[in-house]
Amino acid sequence: MATYLEFEDKIKKIEEDIIVARTKADEHAVEILEKKLEKEVEKTFKNLSDYQKLQLARHPDRPYAMDYISGLLTDAYEIHGDRHYVDDKAIVCFLGYIGEQKVMVIGEQKGRGTKDKLYRNFGMPQPEGYRKALRAARMAEKFQIPILMLVDTPGAYPGLGAEERNQSEAIAKNLYEFADLTTPTVSIVIGEGGSGGALAISVADKLAMMRYSVYAVISPEGCSAILWNDPTKVETAANALRITSDNLKELNLVDDVINEPLIGAHRQKDEAIRALGEYFITSVNELKQLTPAQRYQKKYEKIMALGSFQEGK
């Protein structure tokens, strides 16, 4: 059964009416209701607030990394473990093909249902997860295989064990090492990009976001708790943080926004998966027009240009 957010109530009602009309074989009513649905979707989704986009980014029906991997990858072979400690299930690494293009996919996987969420640690990687990602990236670099990174995490796991095994060092090393890769790299925020946990697999030649994804240094809940000590300020924090894809594209912090279906990837998964795959292939073909040295230089220039500074008077 589909899950509807509060602002999708009218859409839910129309879709339920369509089901009833189809049960009665009333094609005329179905046609009228589908036109009504189309108008309601456009009205609702073209006027979303930043907080509503955050809700969509976290939607339980939204496609996760494994949905994209299953929908895009052929001859897929999973890579396990960091060869130091354990296999972190919150990070998945697959070698395979998207179309004719060989690719290494590194993704953060949240999990569905209580059992799977616990298995995936709610998509919060531990140090060994980032080390597994780095191991896979080095393998791809050795054979000049393009890398696709799928970002979707509330943040790196903050537990005692993770800190004991150097969580911050693992993230910092990934930033350093991924910046140094010469094989084509594309990172895409598919849902929630939270803090350093997202940044650890975000350093790439091209960084893109799905239309309803978010990317932030801290969650709006965390921000409202720290700045106002008031959980009711979450919407205010979401607006102030400028976490949406449009905001970040405007600030030149991401390269592109991928136009997932207007009604959201959670309603039309196949179309969203196709859009991401097409973006990746197009991006890799563009990057292949450059030499490894040229890609390296462009990535360096992009990283050094991040941020805006103004001297005080």
Backbone hydrogen bonds, N-H to C=O, Kabsch-Sander energy under -0.5 kcal/mol:
donor,donor_aa,acceptor,acceptor_aa,energy
8,E,5,L,-1.8
9,D,6,E,-1.3
12,K,8,E,-2.6
13,K,9,D,-2.2
14,I,10,K,-2.1
15,E,11,I,-2.6
16,E,12,K,-2.2
17,D,13,K,-2.0
18,I,14,I,-2.2
19,I,15,E,-1.8
20,V,16,E,-2.0
21,A,17,D,-2.6
22,R,18,I,-2.4
23,T,19,I,-2.0
24,K,20,V,-1.6
25,A,22,R,-1.1
26,D,21,A,-2.8
27,E,25,A,-1.3
30,V,26,D,-2.0
31,E,27,E,-2.4
32,I,28,H,-2.0
33,L,29,A,-2.7
34,E,30,V,-2.5
35,K,31,E,-1.6
36,K,32,I,-1.9
37,L,33,L,-2.6
38,E,34,E,-2.2
39,K,35,K,-1.9
40,E,36,K,-2.2
41,V,37,L,-2.7
42,E,38,E,-2.0
43,K,39,K,-2.4
44,T,40,E,-2.6
45,F,41,V,-2.9
46,K,42,E,-1.3
47,N,44,T,-1.0
48,L,45,F,-0.5
53,K,49,S,-1.9
54,L,50,D,-1.8
55,Q,51,Y,-2.0
56,L,52,Q,-1.9
57,A,53,K,-2.3
58,R,54,L,-1.4
59,H,56,L,-1.2
62,R,59,H,-1.8
65,A,108,E,-0.6
67,D,64,Y,-0.8
68,Y,64,Y,-1.8
69,I,65,A,-2.6
70,S,66,M,-2.5
71,G,67,D,-1.9
72,L,68,Y,-1.9
73,L,69,I,-2.4
74,T,97,Y,-2.3
77,Y,95,L,-2.4
79,I,93,C,-2.9
80,H,78,E,-0.5
82,D,86,V,-0.7
88,D,86,V,-0.8
89,K,87,D,-0.5
91,I,88,D,-0.9
92,V,107,G,-2.9
93,C,79,I,-0.5
94,F,105,V,-2.6
95,L,77,Y,-2.7
96,G,103,V,-2.3
97,Y,74,T,-2.2
98,I,101,Q,-2.7
99,G,97,Y,-0.6
101,Q,98,I,-1.9
102,K,100,E,-0.6
103,V,96,G,-3.0
104,M,146,P,-2.5
105,V,94,F,-3.4
105,V,103,V,-0.6
106,I,104,M,-0.5
106,I,148,L,-2.8
107,G,92,V,-2.9
108,E,150,L,-2.1
109,Q,90,A,-2.3
109,Q,107,G,-0.5
110,K,108,E,-0.5
116,D,112,R,-0.6
117,K,113,G,-2.8
118,L,114,T,-2.2
119,Y,115,K,-1.9
120,R,116,D,-2.4
121,N,118,L,-0.8
122,F,117,K,-3.0
123,G,120,R,-1.6
124,M,121,N,-1.8
129,G,126,Q,-1.7
130,Y,126,Q,-1.3
131,R,127,P,-2.1
132,K,128,E,-1.8
133,A,129,G,-2.2
134,L,130,Y,-2.1
135,R,131,R,-2.2
136,A,132,K,-2.4
137,A,133,A,-2.2
138,R,134,L,-2.5
139,M,135,R,-1.8
140,A,136,A,-2.2
141,E,137,A,-2.5
142,K,138,R,-2.1
143,F,139,M,-1.3
144,Q,141,E,-1.0
145,I,140,A,-2.8
147,I,184,P,-2.5
148,L,104,M,-2.9
149,M,186,V,-2.9
150,L,106,I,-2.7
151,V,149,M,-0.6
151,V,188,I,-2.7
153,T,192,E,-3.4
157,Y,125,P,-2.7
163,E,159,G,-2.0
164,E,160,L,-2.5
165,R,161,G,-1.6
166,N,163,E,-1.5
167,Q,162,A,-0.9
170,A,166,N,-2.1
171,I,167,Q,-2.1
172,A,168,S,-2.6
173,K,169,E,-2.6
174,N,170,A,-1.7
175,L,171,I,-2.2
176,Y,172,A,-2.1
177,E,173,K,-3.2
178,F,174,N,-3.1
179,A,175,L,-1.4
180,D,176,Y,-0.7
180,D,177,E,-0.7
181,L,178,F,-1.0
186,V,147,I,-2.6
187,S,206,K,-2.8
188,I,149,M,-3.1
189,V,208,A,-2.5
190,I,151,V,-2.1
190,I,188,I,-0.8
191,G,151,V,-1.1
193,G,191,G,-0.6
193,G,214,V,-2.4
194,G,153,T,-1.5
194,G,192,E,-0.8
195,S,193,G,-0.6
195,S,216,A,-3.2
197,G,194,G,-0.6
198,A,194,G,-1.0
198,A,195,S,-1.3
199,L,195,S,-2.0
200,A,196,G,-2.0
201,I,198,A,-1.6
202,S,199,L,-2.0
203,V,199,L,-0.7
204,A,202,S,-0.8
205,D,185,T,-0.7
206,K,185,T,-1.5
208,A,187,S,-2.8
208,A,206,K,-0.5
209,M,256,D,-1.7
210,M,189,V,-2.6
211,R,258,I,-1.8
213,S,210,M,-2.1
214,V,191,G,-2.5
215,Y,243,I,-2.0
216,A,193,G,-2.8
223,C,219,S,-2.7
224,S,220,P,-2.7
225,A,221,E,-1.8
226,I,222,G,-2.1
227,L,223,C,-2.9
228,W,224,S,-1.6
229,N,224,S,-0.9
230,D,224,S,-1.4
233,K,230,D,-1.8
234,V,231,P,-0.9
237,A,233,K,-2.6
238,A,234,V,-2.6
239,N,235,E,-2.1
240,A,236,T,-2.3
241,L,237,A,-2.5
242,R,238,A,-0.8
243,I,238,A,-0.8
245,S,213,S,-0.8
248,L,244,T,-2.3
249,K,245,S,-2.2
250,E,246,D,-2.1
251,L,247,N,-1.5
252,N,249,K,-1.3
253,L,248,L,-2.7
254,V,248,L,-1.0
255,D,207,L,-3.0
256,D,207,L,-1.1
258,I,209,M,-2.9
259,N,257,V,-0.5
260,E,258,I,-1.9
264,G,261,P,-2.1
267,R,264,G,-1.5
268,Q,264,G,-1.6
272,A,268,Q,-1.8
273,I,269,K,-2.8
274,R,270,D,-2.3
275,A,271,E,-2.3
276,L,272,A,-2.1
277,G,273,I,-2.3
278,E,274,R,-2.5
279,Y,275,A,-2.0
280,F,276,L,-2.4
281,I,277,G,-2.3
282,T,278,E,-2.4
283,S,279,Y,-2.5
284,V,280,F,-2.7
285,N,281,I,-2.3
286,E,282,T,-1.9
287,L,283,S,-2.6
288,K,284,V,-2.2
289,Q,285,N,-0.5
289,Q,286,E,-1.0
290,L,287,L,-1.5
295,R,291,T,-2.7
296,Y,292,P,-2.3
297,Q,293,A,-2.1
298,K,294,Q,-2.4
299,K,295,R,-2.4
300,Y,296,Y,-2.2
301,E,297,Q,-2.5
302,K,298,K,-2.2
303,I,299,K,-2.5
304,M,300,Y,-2.4
305,A,301,E,-1.2
306,L,303,I,-1.1
